[in-house]
Amino acid sequence: MKFEDLTEASQESARSVLSTLLVDSYRRNFKLTRDDILELGHRVRKAFVTLESEKPKPEMCGSGSIGCDFSSKQAPSI
């Protein structure tokens, strides 16, 4: 998945995260190489792509879990 395929909200969040990482990295080392910038950008993109493409794992959906599909089960009683 490309960066452009992410939702607008994820793209904006990724830009913010990358900006913060670049500033922090520069403050720590007082230099940033082109390779450093590209590597940080790649890692941020990969993290956001992973977040958007992950599907909920069944073992995380227990009784009363929010966001789980109960369409084939009886809804939990409250």
C-alpha positions as CSV (number, residue, x, y, z in Angstrom):
1,M,0.0,0.0,0.0
2,K,1.3,3.5,-0.9
3,F,1.1,6.5,1.3
4,E,-1.5,8.0,-1.0
5,D,-3.7,5.0,-0.3
6,L,-4.0,5.9,3.4
7,T,-7.0,7.8,4.5
8,E,-6.6,11.6,4.8
9,A,-6.7,11.4,8.6
10,S,-3.9,8.8,8.6
11,Q,-1.8,10.8,6.1
12,E,-2.1,13.9,8.3
13,S,-1.2,11.9,11.4
14,A,1.7,10.3,9.7
15,R,3.1,13.7,8.6
16,S,2.8,14.9,12.2
17,V,4.6,11.9,13.6
18,L,7.3,12.2,11.0
19,S,7.8,15.9,11.7
20,T,8.1,15.2,15.4
21,L,10.6,12.3,14.8
22,L,12.7,14.5,12.5
23,V,12.9,17.4,15.0
24,D,13.7,15.0,17.9
25,S,16.4,13.2,15.8
26,Y,18.0,16.5,14.8
27,R,18.0,17.8,18.4
28,R,19.6,14.5,19.6
29,N,22.3,14.4,16.9
30,F,22.4,18.0,15.5
31,K,22.4,16.5,12.0
32,L,20.1,14.6,9.6
33,T,21.3,12.9,6.5
34,R,19.1,12.2,3.5
35,D,19.3,8.5,4.4
36,D,18.1,9.2,7.9
37,I,15.1,11.2,6.6
38,L,14.2,8.5,4.1
39,E,14.5,5.8,6.7
40,L,12.3,7.6,9.2
41,G,9.7,8.3,6.4
42,H,9.7,4.7,5.4
43,R,9.2,3.5,8.9
44,V,6.3,5.9,9.6
45,R,4.6,5.0,6.3
46,K,5.0,1.3,7.1
47,A,3.5,1.7,10.6
48,F,0.5,3.6,9.3
49,V,-0.1,1.1,6.5
50,T,0.0,-1.7,9.0
51,L,-2.4,0.1,11.3
52,E,-4.9,0.6,8.5
53,S,-4.6,-2.9,7.0
54,E,-4.7,-4.9,10.2
55,K,-7.9,-6.8,10.8
56,P,-9.2,-7.5,14.4
57,K,-7.9,-10.8,15.7
58,P,-10.7,-13.2,16.9
59,E,-8.9,-13.9,20.2
60,M,-9.2,-10.2,21.0
61,C,-13.0,-10.3,20.8
62,G,-14.3,-11.7,24.0
63,S,-17.6,-11.4,25.7
64,G,-18.7,-7.8,25.7
65,S,-15.8,-6.5,23.6
66,I,-16.3,-3.2,21.9
67,G,-16.0,-3.3,18.1
68,C,-16.5,-7.0,17.7
69,D,-19.0,-8.5,15.2
70,F,-21.8,-10.0,17.1
71,S,-24.0,-10.4,14.0
72,S,-23.8,-14.2,14.1
73,K,-23.9,-14.4,17.9
74,Q,-26.4,-13.4,20.5
75,A,-25.6,-9.9,21.8
76,P,-24.1,-10.0,25.3
77,S,-26.4,-9.2,28.1
78,I,-25.7,-6.1,30.2
